[in-house]
Amino acid sequence: MTDQFNVQGFTILPGYLSPVAQAALLEPLRNIIRAAPLYWPQTPGGRKMSVRMTSAGRFGWVSDRMGYRYSEHHPSGQTWPPIPDDILTIWHSLSNSQRDPECCLLNLYDAKSRMGLHQDKDETDFHQPVLSISLGCSGRFRMGQKDRKERTQAIWLHSGDVVVMGGAARLAYHGIDKIRLGSSQLLGQEQRLNITLRVVT
């Protein structure tokens, strides 16, 4: 594991998870997807997003014509599966939060997937951090500030990297420009999985 560094308040930990630790997460993540299948969210305007999603925990983040929100139920109507212990351990090791995460959002990227600049602002307590784990192909992570018009900068996140957004970065705009095909064999040559942990209430 390399040392952490900060970019505009984002704490980035390159290589936090070893290849062995990354591989150990795959079966618990597959269990989540088996229990709560990946689906294509829609924007409130009816446009299909390019990233497939699912969740674990008390809440899942959903988007459809009713808007962006947290829900206690998968679009199929079932409740979300629990967050795996190995992922909870990462949260408690790095987040400096006394609370358990209530949402573990899984975003699956392929060659055509993007995530535009956005803020994580559907939660109640912005003092609680957001923690994300990258698995699979590298993704170009774009970081901005609280004002969407401010300049941004980008960094490549690789499999096993972890990002913590807290303090000044908690409401900063951020997104994924693209993934680098063939940069990892963990999930196949054209897939990246981002795991995001949040306290919702």
C-alpha positions as CSV (number, residue, x, y, z in Angstrom):
1,M,0.0,0.0,0.0
2,T,1.3,3.4,-0.9
3,D,0.9,6.6,1.2
4,Q,-2.2,8.6,0.9
5,F,-2.3,12.0,-0.7
6,N,-4.8,14.8,-1.0
7,V,-6.2,16.5,-4.1
8,Q,-8.5,19.5,-3.4
9,G,-9.6,17.8,-0.1
10,F,-10.1,14.4,-1.6
11,T,-8.1,11.8,0.3
12,I,-6.8,9.2,-2.2
13,L,-5.2,6.0,-1.1
14,P,-3.5,4.3,-4.1
15,G,-3.2,0.6,-3.9
16,Y,-4.9,0.4,-0.5
17,L,-6.3,-3.1,-1.3
18,S,-3.8,-5.7,-2.4
19,P,-4.6,-8.0,-5.4
20,V,-5.4,-10.7,-2.9
21,A,-7.8,-8.4,-0.9
22,Q,-9.4,-7.3,-4.2
23,A,-10.1,-10.9,-5.3
24,A,-11.5,-11.7,-1.8
25,L,-14.2,-9.1,-2.3
26,L,-15.5,-10.6,-5.5
27,E,-17.7,-13.3,-4.0
28,P,-19.4,-11.1,-1.4
29,L,-20.1,-8.6,-4.2
30,R,-21.5,-11.3,-6.5
31,N,-23.8,-12.3,-3.6
32,I,-25.1,-8.8,-3.5
33,I,-25.8,-8.8,-7.2
34,R,-27.5,-12.2,-7.0
35,A,-29.8,-10.9,-4.3
36,A,-30.4,-7.5,-5.8
37,P,-29.7,-7.7,-9.6
38,L,-28.0,-4.8,-11.4
39,Y,-30.4,-2.5,-13.2
40,W,-30.3,0.5,-15.5
41,P,-31.5,3.6,-13.6
42,Q,-33.3,6.4,-15.5
43,T,-32.9,10.1,-15.0
44,P,-36.1,12.0,-14.0
45,G,-36.3,13.0,-17.6
46,G,-36.5,9.4,-18.7
47,R,-33.0,9.0,-20.1
48,K,-31.3,5.7,-19.3
49,M,-28.0,6.1,-17.5
50,S,-24.9,4.5,-18.9
51,V,-23.9,2.8,-15.6
52,R,-25.7,-0.2,-14.1
53,M,-26.3,-0.1,-10.4
54,T,-27.4,-2.0,-7.3
55,S,-27.0,-1.6,-3.6
56,A,-26.6,-3.2,-0.2
57,G,-27.5,-2.0,3.3
58,R,-30.6,-0.4,4.7
59,F,-30.9,1.9,1.7
60,G,-30.1,1.9,-1.9
61,W,-29.8,4.9,-4.2
62,V,-32.3,4.9,-7.0
63,S,-33.2,7.1,-9.9
64,D,-36.3,7.1,-12.1
65,R,-39.0,9.5,-13.3
66,M,-39.9,10.1,-9.6
67,G,-36.5,11.6,-9.0
68,Y,-33.2,10.9,-7.3
69,R,-33.5,9.4,-3.8
70,Y,-32.7,6.7,-1.3
71,S,-35.1,3.8,-1.0
72,E,-35.3,0.8,1.3
73,H,-36.3,-1.4,-1.7
74,H,-34.8,-2.5,-4.9
75,P,-36.8,-1.6,-8.0
76,S,-38.2,-5.2,-7.9
77,G,-39.7,-4.4,-4.5
78,Q,-37.4,-6.5,-2.4
79,T,-35.2,-5.2,0.4
80,W,-31.5,-4.8,-0.1
81,P,-29.0,-7.4,1.1
82,P,-26.7,-6.6,4.0
83,I,-23.3,-4.9,3.5
84,P,-20.5,-7.5,3.5
85,D,-18.3,-7.5,6.6
86,D,-15.1,-7.1,4.6
87,I,-16.5,-3.8,3.1
88,L,-17.6,-2.6,6.6
89,T,-14.0,-3.2,7.8
90,I,-12.6,-0.9,5.1
91,W,-15.2,1.8,6.1
92,H,-14.3,1.6,9.8
93,S,-10.6,1.6,9.0
94,L,-10.6,4.8,6.9
95,S,-13.8,6.8,7.4
96,N,-13.2,8.2,11.0
97,S,-17.0,7.8,11.4
98,Q,-18.6,6.4,14.5
99,R,-21.5,5.2,12.4
100,D,-22.0,2.2,10.1
101,P,-22.7,3.1,6.5
102,E,-26.4,2.7,5.5
103,C,-25.9,2.4,1.8
104,C,-23.3,0.5,-0.2
105,L,-23.9,1.5,-3.8
106,L,-22.4,-0.6,-6.6
107,N,-21.8,1.1,-10.0
108,L,-20.7,-1.1,-12.9
109,Y,-19.0,0.6,-15.8
110,D,-18.3,-0.7,-19.2
111,A,-16.6,0.7,-22.3
112,K,-19.4,3.2,-22.9
113,S,-20.1,4.2,-19.3
114,R,-19.6,7.7,-17.9
115,M,-20.7,9.5,-14.7
116,G,-21.1,13.2,-15.2
117,L,-20.1,15.8,-12.6
118,H,-22.5,15.6,-9.6
119,Q,-22.6,16.2,-5.9
120,D,-23.5,13.6,-3.3
121,K,-26.2,15.6,-1.5
122,D,-29.2,13.3,-1.0
123,E,-27.9,12.4,2.5
124,T,-29.0,14.2,5.8
125,D,-25.6,14.7,7.5
126,F,-22.9,16.1,5.4
127,H,-20.4,15.8,8.2
128,Q,-20.3,12.1,7.4
129,P,-17.8,11.1,4.7
130,V,-18.3,9.3,1.5
131,L,-15.9,6.4,0.8
132,S,-15.4,4.7,-2.6
133,I,-13.5,1.6,-3.6
134,S,-12.3,1.0,-7.2
135,L,-12.1,-2.5,-8.6
136,G,-11.3,-3.6,-12.2
137,C,-10.3,-1.3,-15.0
138,S,-8.9,2.1,-14.2
139,G,-11.3,5.0,-14.3
140,R,-10.4,8.7,-14.9
141,F,-11.9,10.4,-11.8
142,R,-12.7,14.1,-12.2
143,M,-12.7,16.3,-9.1
144,G,-14.2,19.8,-8.8
145,Q,-15.3,22.0,-6.0
146,K,-18.6,23.1,-4.5
147,D,-19.3,25.5,-7.3
148,R,-19.8,23.5,-10.6
149,K,-18.2,26.4,-12.5
150,E,-14.8,26.1,-10.7
151,R,-11.9,24.4,-12.4
152,T,-11.6,20.6,-12.2
153,Q,-8.7,18.2,-12.4
154,A,-8.6,14.5,-13.1
155,I,-6.6,11.5,-11.8
156,W,-6.7,7.9,-12.8
157,L,-8.0,5.5,-10.2
158,H,-6.8,2.0,-10.4
159,S,-8.0,-1.3,-9.0
160,G,-7.6,-1.3,-5.2
161,D,-7.5,2.4,-4.8
162,V,-9.8,4.0,-2.2
163,V,-11.0,7.6,-2.1
164,V,-12.5,9.3,1.0
165,M,-14.5,12.5,0.5
166,G,-14.9,14.5,3.7
167,G,-14.6,18.0,5.0
168,A,-14.1,20.4,2.1
169,A,-14.5,17.7,-0.5
170,R,-17.8,16.3,0.9
171,L,-20.0,18.4,-1.4
172,A,-17.5,18.8,-4.2
173,Y,-18.5,17.9,-7.7
174,H,-17.0,14.8,-9.1
175,G,-17.5,12.1,-11.8
176,I,-15.9,9.5,-14.0
177,D,-14.9,10.6,-17.5
178,K,-14.1,7.1,-18.9
179,I,-12.5,3.8,-18.1
180,R,-9.2,2.4,-19.5
181,L,-10.0,-0.8,-21.3
182,G,-7.7,-3.7,-20.6
183,S,-6.0,-2.1,-17.6
184,S,-7.2,-4.9,-15.2
185,Q,-8.2,-8.5,-15.5
186,L,-10.0,-8.6,-12.2
187,L,-13.5,-8.2,-13.7
188,G,-12.6,-8.7,-17.3
189,Q,-11.0,-6.3,-19.8
190,E,-13.9,-3.9,-20.1
191,Q,-15.5,-3.5,-16.7
192,R,-14.9,-1.3,-13.6
193,L,-16.9,-1.6,-10.4
194,N,-17.1,1.3,-8.0
195,I,-18.3,0.6,-4.4
196,T,-19.5,3.7,-2.6
197,L,-20.3,3.8,1.1
198,R,-22.5,6.5,2.7
199,V,-24.4,7.3,5.9
200,V,-27.8,8.4,4.7
201,T,-29.8,9.5,7.8
